[in-house]
Amino acid sequence: MEHVTEQNEVEVTVAAALAEVRGRIAKAATAAGRSADAVTLVGVSKVQPPERIEAALASGLRVFGENRVQEAAGRWESLRPLYPDLQLHLIGPLQTNKVKQAVALFDVIESVDRPRLAEALAAEMTRTGRQLPCFIQINTGEEPQKAGVLPADADAFIVRCRDEFGLQVVGLMCIPPADEEPSPHFALLAEMAKRHGLSGLSMGMSGDYEIAVRLGATHVRVGSAIFGTRLQK
């Protein structure tokens, strides 16, 4: 009985947080003259306990972002058959030796960031006939510790991903430096996407998703604002 009560509390808490985030997205979109339906909320479920994920599912969230292939496989392979409209985004760095598993598990790859990975993804998608939408990750802050293509190399890489590797590039993704104002980074990403005729902009997280929506984000990746503080392994 105690477990049921705890689960109910989690469901109420997550449902309220999810409603708050959705409301803020709608308000930001309206302020920018956009429809809230133009923004996909990606719930970042990495290192979250099952009860929080189940609470989000119970509240209707169907798009989730995961950083690690192995963790995602352990979580979603049993849940996926229960939710046929579920969509999984890989938002973390992808090693080439995990490409086969990633292509089988995920619906969208948001972290394409180097030629070797692009080539491996293209080969696996051709082999399986499973053509996944891809985002190119741009390291807008040029941070050495962070994944992503440098802005100076981005134009050539985007063209190569499309023309040479044949990837279905639908947009760009970025993670601005934590200690910088995000707006210039979002604006840079939007300008870069426009230059290549890309409509998808995956930008904005728990602390800045409203700014991202006002600057054109089509996907916002929100974790702690929905699920609460992330558990550490």
C-alpha positions as CSV (number, residue, x, y, z in Angstrom):
1,M,0.0,0.0,0.0
2,E,2.9,2.3,0.8
3,H,4.4,1.7,-2.6
4,V,1.1,2.6,-4.3
5,T,1.0,5.8,-2.3
6,E,4.5,6.7,-3.3
7,Q,3.8,6.0,-6.9
8,N,0.7,8.2,-6.8
9,E,2.7,11.0,-5.3
10,V,5.3,10.7,-8.1
11,E,2.6,10.7,-10.8
12,V,1.0,13.8,-9.3
13,T,4.3,15.6,-9.1
14,V,5.5,14.7,-12.6
15,A,2.1,15.5,-14.1
16,A,2.1,18.9,-12.5
17,A,5.7,19.6,-13.7
18,L,4.8,18.4,-17.2
19,A,1.8,20.6,-17.4
20,E,3.9,23.6,-16.2
21,V,6.5,23.0,-18.9
22,R,3.9,22.6,-21.6
23,G,2.2,25.8,-20.5
24,R,5.5,27.7,-20.6
25,I,6.3,26.3,-24.1
26,A,2.8,27.4,-25.3
27,K,3.2,30.9,-23.8
28,A,6.7,31.4,-25.3
29,A,5.5,30.1,-28.7
30,T,2.5,32.5,-28.6
31,A,4.8,35.4,-27.7
32,A,6.9,34.6,-30.8
33,G,3.9,34.3,-33.1
34,R,4.3,30.6,-33.3
35,S,2.0,27.6,-32.6
36,A,2.8,25.5,-29.6
37,D,2.2,22.5,-31.8
38,A,5.4,23.4,-33.7
39,V,7.5,22.6,-30.7
40,T,8.2,19.0,-29.7
41,L,8.9,18.4,-26.0
42,V,11.6,15.8,-25.6
43,G,11.6,14.4,-22.0
44,V,15.2,13.7,-21.1
45,S,14.9,10.5,-19.2
46,K,18.6,9.6,-18.6
47,V,19.4,8.3,-15.1
48,Q,15.8,8.7,-14.0
49,P,14.1,6.0,-12.0
50,P,11.4,3.9,-13.6
51,E,8.5,5.4,-11.6
52,R,9.2,8.9,-12.9
53,I,9.3,7.7,-16.5
54,E,6.1,5.7,-16.0
55,A,4.5,8.8,-14.5
56,A,5.4,10.9,-17.6
57,L,4.0,8.2,-19.8
58,A,0.8,8.2,-17.8
59,S,0.6,11.9,-18.4
60,G,0.8,11.5,-22.2
61,L,4.5,12.2,-22.8
62,R,5.6,10.1,-25.8
63,V,8.9,11.6,-26.9
64,F,12.0,10.9,-24.8
65,G,15.7,11.6,-25.1
66,E,18.4,9.3,-23.9
67,N,22.2,9.9,-23.7
68,R,23.5,6.3,-23.6
69,V,22.5,3.4,-25.9
70,Q,22.9,0.7,-23.2
71,E,20.9,2.5,-20.6
72,A,18.2,3.3,-23.1
73,A,18.0,-0.3,-24.2
74,G,17.6,-1.6,-20.7
75,R,14.8,0.9,-20.1
76,W,12.8,0.9,-23.2
77,E,12.9,-2.5,-24.8
78,S,10.2,-3.7,-22.3
79,L,8.2,-0.5,-22.4
80,R,8.2,0.1,-26.1
81,P,5.6,-2.6,-27.0
82,L,3.2,-1.0,-24.5
83,Y,3.4,2.4,-26.3
84,P,3.4,2.1,-30.1
85,D,3.5,5.9,-30.5
86,L,6.6,6.2,-28.4
87,Q,9.5,8.1,-30.1
88,L,13.1,7.8,-28.8
89,H,15.8,10.4,-29.5
90,L,19.5,9.7,-29.0
91,I,20.8,13.0,-27.7
92,G,24.2,12.0,-26.3
93,P,27.5,11.1,-28.0
94,L,27.4,8.0,-30.1
95,Q,30.3,5.6,-30.4
96,T,30.7,3.9,-33.8
97,N,30.6,0.5,-32.1
98,K,27.1,1.2,-30.8
99,V,25.7,2.3,-34.1
100,K,24.0,-1.0,-34.9
101,Q,22.2,-1.1,-31.6
102,A,21.3,2.7,-31.8
103,V,19.8,2.4,-35.3
104,A,17.7,-0.6,-34.1
105,L,16.5,1.2,-30.9
106,F,16.1,4.9,-31.6
107,D,13.8,6.8,-33.9
108,V,15.9,10.0,-34.3
109,I,19.6,10.5,-33.9
110,E,20.4,14.1,-32.7
111,S,24.1,13.8,-32.2
112,V,25.8,13.3,-35.6
113,D,29.1,15.1,-35.1
114,R,31.9,13.5,-37.2
115,P,32.4,11.9,-40.6
116,R,33.3,8.4,-39.3
117,L,30.0,8.3,-37.3
118,A,28.0,9.7,-40.2
119,E,29.4,7.0,-42.5
120,A,28.7,4.2,-40.0
121,L,25.1,5.4,-39.5
122,A,24.5,5.6,-43.2
123,A,25.9,2.1,-43.8
124,E,23.8,0.6,-41.0
125,M,20.6,2.4,-42.2
126,T,21.2,1.1,-45.7
127,R,21.8,-2.4,-44.4
128,T,18.6,-2.4,-42.3
129,G,16.4,-0.2,-44.5
130,R,15.7,1.8,-41.4
131,Q,16.3,5.5,-42.4
132,L,16.3,7.6,-39.3
133,P,16.0,11.4,-39.3
134,C,19.2,12.9,-38.1
135,F,20.3,16.2,-36.5
136,I,23.9,17.5,-36.8
137,Q,25.3,18.5,-33.4
138,I,27.0,21.9,-33.6
139,N,29.5,22.9,-30.9
140,T,28.5,26.5,-30.9
141,G,30.6,27.4,-27.9
142,E,33.7,25.7,-29.4
143,E,34.3,23.9,-26.1
144,P,37.1,21.3,-26.4
145,Q,35.4,19.0,-23.9
146,K,32.1,18.9,-25.7
147,A,30.9,16.9,-28.7
148,G,29.8,18.6,-31.9
149,V,31.1,20.0,-35.1
150,L,32.8,23.4,-34.9
151,P,30.9,26.2,-36.6
152,A,33.7,26.8,-39.1
153,D,33.4,23.2,-40.2
154,A,29.6,22.9,-40.1
155,D,28.7,23.9,-43.6
156,A,30.9,21.4,-45.3
157,F,30.0,18.7,-42.9
158,I,26.2,19.2,-43.4
159,V,26.7,19.0,-47.1
160,R,28.8,15.9,-46.8
161,C,26.3,14.2,-44.6
162,R,23.5,14.8,-47.1
163,D,25.3,14.3,-50.4
164,E,28.1,11.8,-49.7
165,F,26.6,9.7,-46.9
166,G,23.0,10.1,-47.9
167,L,21.7,10.8,-44.3
168,Q,18.3,12.2,-43.8
169,V,19.4,15.4,-42.2
170,V,16.4,17.2,-40.8
171,G,18.0,19.8,-38.5
172,L,20.7,21.0,-36.2
173,M,21.3,20.6,-32.4
174,C,23.4,22.5,-29.9
175,I,24.2,22.6,-26.2
176,P,25.4,26.2,-25.3
177,P,28.1,26.7,-22.7
178,A,26.5,26.5,-19.2
179,D,28.0,29.8,-18.2
180,E,27.0,31.9,-21.2
181,E,23.9,33.6,-22.4
182,P,22.2,31.0,-24.7
183,S,20.5,33.4,-27.1
184,P,23.5,34.1,-29.4
185,H,24.1,30.3,-29.6
186,F,20.5,29.6,-30.5
187,A,20.5,32.5,-33.0
188,L,23.7,31.1,-34.6
189,L,22.1,27.6,-34.9
190,A,19.0,29.0,-36.5
191,E,21.0,31.0,-39.0
192,M,23.0,28.0,-39.9
193,A,19.9,25.8,-40.3
194,K,18.3,28.5,-42.5
195,R,21.3,28.6,-44.8
196,H,20.9,24.9,-45.5
197,G,17.1,24.9,-45.7
198,L,16.8,22.8,-42.5
199,S,13.6,23.2,-40.5
200,G,14.6,21.3,-37.3
201,L,16.2,23.1,-34.4
202,S,16.9,21.0,-31.3
203,M,17.9,23.6,-28.7
204,G,16.9,24.6,-25.2
205,M,17.0,22.5,-22.0
206,S,15.4,22.9,-18.5
207,G,17.0,26.3,-17.8
208,D,16.5,28.0,-21.2
209,Y,13.8,26.2,-23.2
210,E,11.6,29.3,-23.3
211,I,14.3,31.4,-24.8
212,A,14.9,28.6,-27.3
213,V,11.2,28.5,-28.3
214,R,11.2,32.2,-28.8
215,L,14.2,31.9,-31.1
216,G,12.7,29.1,-33.2
217,A,13.3,25.8,-31.5
218,T,11.3,22.9,-32.9
219,H,12.5,20.5,-30.3
220,V,13.4,21.3,-26.6
221,R,15.1,18.7,-24.4
222,V,13.8,19.0,-20.9
223,G,14.8,16.8,-18.0
224,S,14.9,18.1,-14.5
225,A,12.1,20.6,-15.0
226,I,9.8,17.5,-15.6
227,F,11.4,14.7,-13.6
228,G,13.1,16.5,-10.8
229,T,16.8,16.2,-9.8
230,R,18.6,13.5,-11.8
231,L,19.8,10.5,-9.8
232,Q,23.5,9.9,-9.9
233,K,24.8,6.4,-10.5
